[in-house]
Amino acid sequence: MSDITNALKTVVQVEEVAPVEVVPGIVRRRLAATEHARGWLIDFAAGTEWPEVDVHASEERYYVLSGEVIEGEERHGPGTYVVFAPGSRHRPRTETGARILGITVLAG
């Protein structure tokens, strides 16, 4: 593999990324980012809710790996892919606990 290819690729073992507590019961791992997007993994304990309404200046997407995420009246279980357009807002919560893998697409 050439150095240019290596410079264009980042590989991360997610479990090796230091978790940071957002609030009690919610932990985020910030994954590799570029000028175009940033990735993250969030673990929600059962009965938790994101601490504030999340307002999106740019597009955000997440994939539910396990558990169930509740957005308003909608419930998203494992295998669900959710996309929020710029200008959208939400406040995810869970009754069961959940793990989500997300990407924030940065405005260019």
N, C-alpha and C positions, 0 to 999 in steps of 0.2 A: 504494500500500500504506500502511496506517495505521501509526502508531507502535506501537500495541498488537500488531499482527501482527508487526512487526519485533522487538519485545521477546520474542515467543514462539518465535522461530526463530533458529537459529544455523547458518551455513554455513561449512564448513571445507574447504580444499583439502588433502587428506591429506598430500601430498608436501611441503607447506609447514610442517607441524608438525615441530618439532625432534625428531629421533630420540634416544633415550637408551639407551645400552648397559646391558642387564640383567646379562649376563656376556659374555665374548668369543663372538661369533657369534650373539647374540640381541639384537635391537634392538626397542624398544617406542616407539610414538607414542601419547601419551595424547590422545584426541580430546575434543570438547566433552562436558561433563557437566551434569547437572541434579541436583536433589535425589532424583530417581527412578532414574536410571541413568547409567552412564558408559561411554564407548566407547573402544576401543583397537585398534591395528593392531600386530601383531607379525610380524617377519621372523626366521625361523630359518635359519641357515646349515646346510649339509649336515653331519650327524653331531653335532648339538647336542641338549641336553636341558635342560628347565627346571631351574633350580638347586635347587629343593626341591619337596616335595609341596605342591601348591596345594589348600588346604582352603577350602571355600565356606560362608560364613555366609549368603549369599544366592544367588540363581540366577545362573548364568553361561552365556552362549551364545557360540558362535563359528561362523564360516563359513570354510571352507577356500577361499581364493582361488586358490592355486597350490601345487604340491608335494604332499607327503604328511605327515600328522601321525600318529604312532603313540601310541595310548593303551592301555597294557597289551599285549594281543595283537591289538587292533583297529587297522586301518589306514584312515585317512580321507583320501581324495583330493579334488581340486578339485570343488566343488559340494556337498560334504558339510556339513550343518548339525548341530552337536552342542550338546545342552543338558544342563547339570549342575544337579541340584536342590540346594537348600540342604542342607548336611551332607555333600555329596559331596566326593571328593578325587581328584586325578589328578596325573600328572607327564608332560606331553607331551614327546615327542622326535621326531626326524626323521632319516632316513638321507639323504634327497634334498635337504633344504631345504624350507621352506614359508613361506607368507604367510597369516596368518589375521586376520580382522576380527571383533572380539568386542564383546559388551555385557555388563556386569555390572549386574543389576537390584538396586537397593539396597533393603534391608528398610525398610518404611515404618512 
